[in-house]
């Protein structure tokens, strides 16, 4: 079956899939909620606030290039939420190429982001399609903060820290237990990937706005080193992430180390199966809906160069709601206009970091960024009203800050 709906939410039965559907409704975007189990998808949609006013269909589909291509035909954009993406993403991207759809996902898997860049980016660009992995709170909000820093010229090194408070979803737990355990993690040094030591080291970081020292890990390397690798402004990127829950952070390396010890002599497929089962044992139920008073995020970026430094702090609420909104807005943008870049690109590269921040702020999910250091003043530009004849009613010398 093909569709007349412009957006496909593939993997709609999970926690994040519900939120993407909720925010697509906010944008009045018709969509198809798709996945393997129709009954589970319909049950998930039944729990989406306000779903009775949304225009949507429910579709069951097997995970194959042929079946997905048939489903995607007629759509403009696919929001893929089926992970681990390194295992299940290739079929979805191939189907997008065949059906002519833009591709978004919520991945936190650095190896998948690298594969998107190196394996699929040119093919998507040839078809005029966007390939944007990692459109999600843990990655896009940090990238927004980094790009705000880079508005000041002469900075080439990004030191990024991401913290959040809340319970991970089933899919996030799978990423932590499976992908982070089996793949290598890289940072960027002089535009080259350098592998993080795989020794389970926990790093202590000063968290802006609190007295307690935070604990953080490379967390799979994250998407940022890949996104900025081709950015001529940037040479070095290191990213660490952590939970505000100190006790839980202290236990993560032990959990991963114990899991790896159990699977060290198994084949890759056997490792995936065992680690997936262990992840389900850690988290098999959907976490409660987020609360603005409880679930918070904080992105801190120090950007530096030989002669300058800028620090940007971006505070947010409801991590997964931010992800749902970012996915829905991106799909809305792609349905109504062209992205700034085709082929492999981050959300900021495709839609603009100030535009994305504006959407988060408009929905009460992000505060105004806090800047310090050698911040360049925002240049004054003439407003639309001042462009034209000097003899017009509005004085030609009137300037407004944007």
C-alpha positions as CSV (number, residue, x, y, z in Angstrom):
1,X,0.0,0.0,0.0
2,X,1.1,3.5,-0.7
3,X,-0.1,6.6,1.2
4,X,-1.5,10.1,0.6
5,X,-0.2,11.1,4.1
6,X,3.0,13.2,3.9
7,X,4.7,11.8,7.0
8,X,5.4,8.3,8.1
9,X,6.2,7.7,11.8
10,X,7.9,4.3,11.7
11,X,8.1,2.7,15.1
12,X,5.1,4.6,16.4
13,X,4.2,2.2,19.2
14,X,7.0,3.3,21.5
15,X,7.3,6.2,23.9
16,X,9.0,8.5,21.5
17,X,6.7,7.5,18.7
18,X,3.7,8.7,20.7
19,X,5.4,12.1,21.3
20,X,6.2,12.5,17.6
21,X,2.5,11.8,16.8
22,X,1.4,14.3,19.5
23,X,3.5,17.1,18.0
24,X,2.6,16.3,14.4
25,X,-1.0,16.8,15.6
26,X,0.1,20.2,17.0
27,X,1.3,21.1,13.5
28,X,-1.9,19.7,11.9
29,X,0.3,17.3,9.9
30,X,-1.5,14.1,8.6
31,X,0.7,11.0,9.2
32,X,0.8,7.3,9.1
33,X,1.7,5.5,12.3
34,X,3.5,2.4,11.2
35,X,5.3,-0.6,12.6
36,X,5.1,-4.4,12.8
37,X,2.2,-4.8,15.2
38,X,-1.0,-2.9,14.2
39,X,-2.7,-3.6,17.5
40,X,0.2,-2.1,19.5
41,X,0.4,0.9,17.3
42,X,-3.4,1.6,17.6
43,X,-3.1,1.2,21.4
44,X,-0.2,3.7,21.4
45,X,-2.2,6.2,19.3
46,X,-5.2,5.8,21.6
47,X,-3.1,7.2,24.4
48,X,-1.9,10.3,22.5
49,X,-3.5,13.4,23.9
50,X,-5.9,15.0,21.5
51,X,-5.4,12.2,18.9
52,X,-9.1,12.4,18.0
53,X,-8.4,15.7,16.2
54,X,-5.5,14.3,14.2
55,X,-5.5,13.0,10.6
56,X,-3.7,9.7,10.7
57,X,-3.7,6.1,9.5
58,X,-2.3,3.0,11.2
59,X,-0.3,0.5,9.1
60,X,1.4,-2.8,9.7
61,X,4.6,-3.5,7.7
62,X,7.3,-6.0,7.7
63,X,10.9,-4.7,8.1
64,X,12.2,-5.2,4.6
65,X,13.2,-2.8,1.9
66,X,10.4,-3.9,-0.4
67,X,7.6,-3.6,2.1
68,X,8.9,-0.3,3.5
69,X,9.3,1.1,0.0
70,X,5.7,0.3,-0.8
71,X,4.5,1.9,2.4
72,X,6.7,5.0,2.0
73,X,5.6,5.6,-1.6
74,X,3.5,8.9,-1.8
75,X,5.0,10.2,1.5
76,X,7.5,13.1,1.7
77,X,9.3,12.3,5.0
78,X,10.0,9.3,7.3
79,X,10.5,9.7,11.0
80,X,12.3,6.5,11.9
81,X,12.3,5.5,15.6
82,X,13.1,1.9,15.2
83,X,16.5,1.1,16.8
84,X,19.1,0.0,17.3
85,X,19.6,1.9,14.1
86,X,22.9,0.2,13.2
87,X,20.9,-3.0,12.9
88,X,17.5,-1.8,11.6
89,X,18.3,1.5,9.9
90,X,19.8,0.4,6.5
91,X,16.5,-1.0,5.2
92,X,14.7,2.2,6.1
93,X,17.2,4.4,4.4
94,X,17.2,2.2,1.3
95,X,13.4,2.4,1.2
96,X,13.6,6.2,1.5
97,X,15.9,6.3,-1.5
98,X,13.7,4.1,-3.5
99,X,10.5,5.9,-2.5
100,X,11.9,9.4,-2.7
101,X,11.4,10.4,1.0
102,X,13.4,12.5,3.3
103,X,14.8,10.6,6.3
104,X,14.9,11.6,10.0
105,X,15.7,9.5,13.0
106,X,16.4,9.8,16.8
107,X,19.6,7.8,16.9
108,X,22.2,8.1,19.6
109,X,24.5,5.6,17.8
110,X,27.7,7.2,16.5
111,X,28.6,4.3,14.2
112,X,25.2,4.7,12.5
113,X,25.7,8.4,12.1
114,X,29.1,7.8,10.5
115,X,27.5,5.1,8.2
116,X,24.8,7.6,7.1
117,X,27.5,10.1,6.3
118,X,29.9,7.8,4.5
119,X,27.5,5.2,3.0
120,X,24.2,6.9,2.2
121,X,24.8,10.6,2.1
122,X,25.8,11.0,-1.5
123,X,23.0,8.7,-2.7
124,X,20.4,10.8,-0.8
125,X,21.9,14.0,-2.1
126,X,21.7,12.8,-5.7
127,X,17.9,12.4,-5.3
128,X,17.6,15.8,-3.6
129,X,16.7,14.2,-0.3
130,X,17.7,15.0,3.3
131,X,19.4,12.3,5.5
132,X,19.3,13.6,9.1
133,X,20.1,11.1,11.8
134,X,20.0,12.1,15.5
135,X,17.3,14.7,15.5
136,X,16.7,14.4,19.2
137,X,17.2,16.3,22.5
138,X,20.5,14.7,23.6
139,X,22.2,15.8,20.3
140,X,20.3,18.6,18.6
141,X,20.1,20.8,21.6
142,X,23.8,20.6,22.2
143,X,24.4,21.3,18.6
144,X,22.2,24.4,18.9
145,X,24.3,25.6,21.8
146,X,27.5,24.9,19.9
147,X,26.3,26.9,16.9
148,X,25.3,29.8,19.1
149,X,28.9,29.8,20.3
150,X,30.2,29.6,16.7
151,X,28.4,32.8,15.8
152,X,31.5,34.4,17.4
153,X,34.3,34.0,14.7
154,X,37.7,32.5,15.5
155,X,36.5,29.5,17.6
156,X,37.5,26.1,16.5
157,X,37.3,23.8,19.5
158,X,34.0,22.5,21.0
159,X,33.9,21.0,24.5
160,X,30.3,19.8,25.0
161,X,28.6,18.4,28.0
162,X,25.0,17.1,28.1
163,X,23.1,16.3,31.3
164,X,19.5,15.2,31.8
165,X,17.2,13.9,34.5
166,X,14.6,11.2,33.9
167,X,14.0,7.5,33.2
168,X,15.4,6.2,29.9
169,X,12.9,4.6,27.5
170,X,13.1,0.9,26.4
171,X,14.8,2.0,23.2
172,X,17.3,4.2,25.0
173,X,18.2,1.4,27.3
174,X,18.7,-0.8,24.2
175,X,21.1,1.8,22.8
176,X,23.1,2.0,26.0
177,X,23.3,-1.8,26.6
178,X,23.8,-3.0,23.0
179,X,25.3,-0.3,20.7
180,X,27.4,1.5,23.2
181,X,28.8,-1.9,24.4
182,X,29.6,-3.2,21.0
183,X,30.8,-0.2,19.0
184,X,33.7,2.2,19.2
185,X,33.4,5.8,20.3
186,X,35.2,8.7,18.7
187,X,35.9,12.4,19.3
188,X,37.3,14.8,16.8
189,X,40.9,16.1,16.9
190,X,42.2,18.2,14.0
191,X,39.3,16.9,11.9
192,X,40.2,13.3,12.4
193,X,38.4,10.7,14.5
194,X,40.2,9.6,17.6
195,X,39.0,6.7,19.6
196,X,38.0,7.2,23.2
197,X,39.7,4.8,25.7
198,X,37.4,1.9,26.2
199,X,38.3,1.6,29.9
200,X,35.0,2.7,31.5
201,X,36.4,5.9,32.9
202,X,33.8,8.2,34.4
203,X,34.7,11.9,34.0
204,X,34.0,14.5,36.7
205,X,32.6,17.7,35.2
206,X,31.6,21.1,36.7
207,X,27.8,21.4,36.0
208,X,26.7,25.0,35.5
209,X,24.4,26.2,38.2
210,X,25.0,23.6,40.9
211,X,27.6,22.9,43.6
212,X,27.8,19.2,43.0
213,X,30.2,17.8,40.5
214,X,28.6,15.8,37.7
215,X,29.6,12.4,36.4
216,X,29.8,11.8,32.6
217,X,30.8,9.3,30.0
218,X,31.6,9.5,26.3
219,X,28.2,7.9,25.8
220,X,29.1,6.3,22.5
221,X,30.8,9.4,21.2
222,X,27.5,11.1,20.2
223,X,26.6,12.7,16.9
224,X,28.5,16.0,17.3
225,X,32.0,14.9,16.1
226,X,30.4,13.5,12.9
227,X,28.2,16.6,12.2
228,X,31.1,19.0,12.7
229,X,33.8,17.0,10.9
230,X,33.0,18.8,7.6
231,X,32.4,22.2,9.2
232,X,35.3,24.4,8.1
233,X,35.0,26.4,11.4
234,X,35.6,23.5,13.6
235,X,38.7,21.3,14.2
236,X,38.1,19.6,17.6
237,X,35.0,18.2,19.2
238,X,34.7,16.3,22.5
239,X,31.4,15.3,24.0
240,X,30.5,13.9,27.4
241,X,27.1,13.1,28.7
242,X,25.6,12.0,32.0
243,X,22.5,11.7,34.2
244,X,22.0,14.1,37.2
245,X,21.4,10.8,39.1
246,X,24.9,10.3,40.5
247,X,24.3,6.8,41.9
248,X,22.9,5.6,38.5
249,X,25.8,7.1,36.6
250,X,28.3,5.3,38.9
251,X,26.6,2.0,38.1
252,X,26.5,2.3,34.3
253,X,30.2,1.3,33.6
254,X,29.8,-1.8,35.9
255,X,26.6,-2.8,34.1
256,X,28.1,-2.5,30.7
257,X,31.4,-4.3,31.8
258,X,29.5,-7.2,33.3
259,X,27.4,-7.6,30.1
260,X,30.5,-7.5,27.9
261,X,32.2,-10.2,30.0
262,X,29.2,-12.5,29.5
263,X,29.3,-12.1,25.7
264,X,33.0,-11.8,25.0
265,X,33.3,-15.3,23.3
266,X,30.0,-15.0,21.3
267,X,29.5,-14.1,17.6
268,X,28.2,-10.6,16.9
269,X,24.7,-11.8,16.3
270,X,24.7,-13.8,19.5
271,X,26.1,-10.8,21.4
272,X,23.3,-8.6,20.0
273,X,20.7,-11.2,21.2
274,X,22.1,-11.6,24.7
275,X,22.6,-7.9,25.2
276,X,19.1,-7.1,24.0
277,X,17.7,-9.5,26.5
278,X,19.7,-7.9,29.2
279,X,18.5,-4.5,28.2
280,X,14.9,-5.7,28.4
281,X,15.6,-7.0,31.9
282,X,16.8,-3.5,32.9
283,X,13.9,-1.6,31.2
284,X,10.9,-3.4,29.7
285,X,8.1,-1.0,30.5
286,X,7.3,2.5,29.2
287,X,8.4,5.2,31.6
288,X,5.8,7.7,33.0
289,X,4.9,10.8,31.0
290,X,7.5,13.5,31.6
291,X,7.0,16.4,34.0
292,X,8.4,20.0,33.6
293,X,9.2,20.0,37.3
294,X,11.1,16.7,37.3
295,X,12.5,16.0,33.8
296,X,15.2,18.6,32.8
297,X,18.1,18.8,30.4
298,X,21.2,21.0,30.4
299,X,23.6,21.5,27.5
300,X,26.9,23.3,28.2
301,X,29.3,24.2,25.4
302,X,32.7,25.8,25.8
303,X,33.9,27.0,22.4
304,X,37.5,28.2,22.2
305,X,40.1,29.4,19.8
306,X,43.6,30.8,20.0
307,X,42.4,34.2,21.0
308,X,38.8,33.7,22.3
309,X,36.3,31.8,24.3
310,X,32.5,31.6,24.5
311,X,30.4,29.5,26.9
312,X,26.8,28.8,26.2
313,X,24.3,27.1,28.6
314,X,21.0,25.9,27.3
315,X,18.4,24.6,29.8
316,X,15.4,22.6,28.8
317,X,12.5,20.6,30.2
318,X,11.1,17.2,29.2
319,X,13.9,15.5,27.2
320,X,11.7,13.2,25.2
321,X,9.1,15.9,24.5
322,X,11.9,18.0,23.0
323,X,12.7,15.0,20.7
324,X,9.1,14.6,19.7
325,X,8.8,18.3,18.9
326,X,12.1,18.4,17.0
327,X,11.0,15.5,14.8
328,X,7.6,16.9,14.2
329,X,8.9,20.4,13.3
330,X,11.5,18.9,11.0
331,X,8.8,16.8,9.2
332,X,6.6,19.9,9.0
333,X,9.4,22.0,7.5
334,X,10.2,19.3,4.9
335,X,6.6,18.9,3.9
336,X,6.2,22.6,3.3
337,X,9.6,23.7,2.0
338,X,13.1,22.6,1.1
339,X,15.9,22.0,3.7
340,X,19.0,24.2,3.7
341,X,21.0,21.2,2.7
342,X,20.3,17.8,1.1
343,X,22.2,14.5,1.6
344,X,23.7,14.0,5.1
345,X,23.1,16.9,7.4
346,X,22.3,17.5,11.1
347,X,19.0,19.2,12.1
348,X,20.8,22.5,12.6
349,X,22.5,22.3,9.2
350,X,19.1,21.4,7.5
351,X,16.8,23.8,9.3
352,X,18.9,26.4,11.2
353,X,19.9,26.4,14.9
354,X,18.0,29.6,15.8
355,X,14.9,28.3,14.1
356,X,15.0,25.1,16.1
357,X,15.6,26.9,19.3
358,X,12.7,29.2,18.6
359,X,10.4,26.2,18.3
360,X,11.6,24.7,21.6
361,X,11.1,28.1,23.3
362,X,7.6,28.6,21.7
363,X,6.5,25.3,23.2
364,X,8.0,26.0,26.7
365,X,10.7,23.3,26.4
366,X,13.8,25.5,26.3
367,X,15.0,28.7,28.1
368,X,16.9,31.5,26.5
369,X,20.6,30.6,26.2
370,X,23.0,32.0,28.7
371,X,26.2,33.3,27.1
372,X,29.5,34.4,28.6
373,X,33.0,35.0,27.4
374,X,34.2,36.9,24.4
375,X,30.8,37.1,22.8
376,X,30.5,39.0,19.5
377,X,27.7,41.5,19.6
378,X,24.7,40.7,17.4
379,X,25.2,42.7,14.2
380,X,22.5,45.3,13.4
381,X,20.6,44.8,10.2
382,X,18.1,47.0,8.6
383,X,14.5,45.9,9.1
384,X,12.3,45.3,6.1
385,X,10.6,48.6,6.7
386,X,13.8,50.5,6.2
387,X,14.8,48.9,2.9
388,X,13.9,51.2,0.1
389,X,14.0,54.9,-0.7
390,X,15.7,57.2,1.6
391,X,12.8,59.5,1.1
392,X,10.3,57.0,2.5
393,X,8.2,57.5,5.5
394,X,10.5,55.4,7.7
395,X,13.9,56.9,8.3
396,X,16.6,55.1,6.3
397,X,18.9,55.1,9.4
398,X,16.5,53.0,11.5
399,X,18.1,49.7,12.5
400,X,16.8,46.8,14.5
401,X,18.7,43.9,16.1
402,X,17.8,40.4,14.9
